Amino acid sequence: MKWRTYPEDVLPLWVAEMDVPTPEPVAEAIAAAVRRGDTGYPFGDSYALALGEFAQKRWGWDGVVPERSAIVPDVMLGVVEMLKLVTGPGDPVVVNSPVYPPFYDFVAHMDREVVEAPLGEDGRIDFGVLEAVFRGLAEQGRRGAYLLCSPHNPTGAVHTPHELERVAGLTAEFGVRVIADEIHAPLVAPGETFTPYLTVPGAQDGLSLMSASKGWNLAGLKAALAIAGPASAADLARMPEEVGHGPSHVGVIAHVAALRDGGDWLDALLAGLDENRVLLADLLAIHLPAVTWRSGPGTYLQWLDCRALNLPDDPAKVFLDRGRVALNSGLPFGTGGEGHVRINIATSPRILAEAIEKMAAAIG
């Protein structure tokens, strides 16, 4: 999708795909499965066990266990299934805008109401706003769910343990259930620490969705894991058994190989992404000094504030039409997205440099 959506003269730095080779353990696991004819339906708890090993090694978390998890087709379809378990038609689902656009699309399609609690100017959760939203819903006799993006897409913010504890406390106070989209969890810069939501005090009734798809560039190999806290295991147990038929069996094999044997590859990737963050800062300072950016240590997606350019149109449209660089417009990300673009830095330094130069040329 990344390289085929636009004409050949357009540099694509938009959708969340990386310009990287497939990890060798993943390629070999897929090839071996095909050689032995192992291409049927998914089965078993290999994904949960592999993610459990990875979570223990990387985050010191032993809460990913088969009895409180289930494979799902992908993270967003997993979010839909989790919302079905803890909300009903018409219920509110709170999101921190600007946020991943499918949060709006999938939630609205399943007849729930998206309610925004915009981030602060620092790109982090504004707890005054979040509490006011929860309180307003409670006064209407409504509770619903809070769809937490962690790390946050598009700002790259990595929530601290203290922030997550405040989330758990507020949602408990107002009777709101938390569903955490943690798909970018493996993609946190060296020196930063990802905290799984289900590890913080008070989060026992939370639900999480995780996947190897973003960390190892496996979006075309569908699979993810739904994980329940100890107090939400009964909710997860109500998920229909047929949901587990949706993931790709070969996808599960690939994700398991990535989680178990792709650690060195991931570390090299994280180092390269960190170098690209430094490069992006230098390039913006030279070519687009009016564009402001707060480096986000989570994800390989960066959020650029282009409002000072005073462009008459959406900046993403200008950069595409005049500069032949495809970025994500900030508008579909909801309130706070105006005048912003999202750029994907998971590419070569050469392409990143060429893109910024073309963007600068686009505004003269």
Beta strands, then each sheet from edge to edge (+ up, - down):
strand 1: 11-12
strand 2: 69-72
strand 3: 92-95
strand 4: 113-116
strand 5: 145-149
strand 6: 177-181
strand 7: 207-210
strand 8: 224-228
strand 9: 292-293
strand 10: 301-305
strand 11: 325-326
strand 12: 328-329
strand 13: 340-344
sheet 1: 1+ 11+
sheet 2: 2+ 8- 7+ 6+ 5+ 3+ 4+
sheet 3: 9+ 10- 13+ 12-
end
